[in-house]
Amino acid sequence: MNTYGARLREHYARHRATEVAAIADPEGFFDQLGEQISLEVQALADQIAGPSSPSEGYVERLGRLTEAKMTAESAILREYMKPGLAQG
């Protein structure tokens, strides 16, 4: 299970234990969910970051890509932490 799946599993265990109990296969559910989130984060981060500029240095590029990934993670995880996600 990747870090996104583990974070969501922990969030649900702490804040929505009843919903976790209703999931038939919690390990598989959060494993699959983590993979889905990973793909969504990467796609959104790529979109936010936009194309590289030939004049952009390594440090600037690294900062731009890091900020884009953090912004994407925040937005995607916020959506997945809303009530009503878990389905068994």
C-alpha distance (Angstrom), angle and dihedral (degrees) to the residues before:
residue distance angle dihedral
M1 . . .
N2 3.79 . .
T3 3.80 125.5 .
Y4 3.81 93.8 -94.3
G5 3.80 92.5 55.2
A6 3.79 90.9 46.2
R7 3.81 92.1 49.7
L8 3.79 92.2 50.3
R9 3.81 92.0 45.8
E10 3.81 90.0 52.0
H11 3.81 91.7 46.6
Y12 3.78 92.2 50.8
A13 3.81 93.5 44.9
R14 3.79 90.2 52.1
H15 3.79 101.2 39.1
R16 3.80 107.3 20.1
A17 3.78 109.2 27.4
T18 3.81 91.3 152.6
E19 3.80 91.1 60.1
V20 3.81 92.1 48.1
A21 3.81 89.6 51.4
A22 3.81 88.9 56.4
I23 3.81 93.5 56.0
A24 3.80 110.9 100.1
D25 3.83 95.0 -149.0
P26 3.82 109.0 17.5
E27 3.81 94.9 176.1
G28 3.80 92.7 51.8
F29 3.80 92.1 41.2
F30 3.80 94.7 54.5
D31 3.80 92.4 39.7
Q32 3.80 90.9 55.5
L33 3.80 91.8 40.9
G34 3.80 90.9 52.6
E35 3.81 91.1 53.5
Q36 3.80 91.2 48.7
I37 3.79 91.5 49.6
S38 3.80 91.1 48.6
L39 3.80 90.9 55.9
E40 3.80 92.4 46.2
V41 3.81 92.8 48.4
Q42 3.81 91.9 50.4
A43 3.80 92.8 48.3
L44 3.81 93.2 48.3
A45 3.81 92.8 43.7
D46 3.81 90.2 52.7
Q47 3.79 89.9 49.9
I48 3.82 93.2 47.7
A49 3.81 94.1 45.5
G50 3.76 94.9 49.5
P51 3.79 123.5 -169.5
S52 3.78 124.4 -28.7
S53 3.76 119.8 -107.7
P54 3.81 119.5 -131.3
S55 3.82 88.6 -131.7
E56 3.81 92.7 52.3
G57 3.79 114.5 109.9
Y58 3.78 126.1 -140.4
V59 3.80 95.0 -100.6
E60 3.81 92.7 48.1
R61 3.79 91.6 48.1
L62 3.80 92.2 47.8
G63 3.81 90.8 49.9
R64 3.80 93.0 47.9
L65 3.82 92.9 49.0
T66 3.80 93.4 44.4
E67 3.78 92.5 50.1
A68 3.81 91.1 47.3
K69 3.82 91.5 52.0
M70 3.80 93.2 47.8
T71 3.80 91.3 48.9
A72 3.81 91.2 48.2
E73 3.81 92.8 47.8
S74 3.78 91.5 50.6
A75 3.80 93.7 49.6
I76 3.81 96.2 44.0
L77 3.81 96.3 43.9
R78 3.80 91.2 47.6
E79 3.80 88.8 57.3
Y80 3.80 93.2 48.6
M81 3.80 92.9 49.0
K82 3.80 92.8 59.7
P83 3.82 116.1 110.4
G84 3.80 119.2 -90.1
L85 3.81 100.5 40.3
A86 3.79 102.4 117.0
Q87 3.75 117.8 89.1
G88 3.81 121.9 168.0
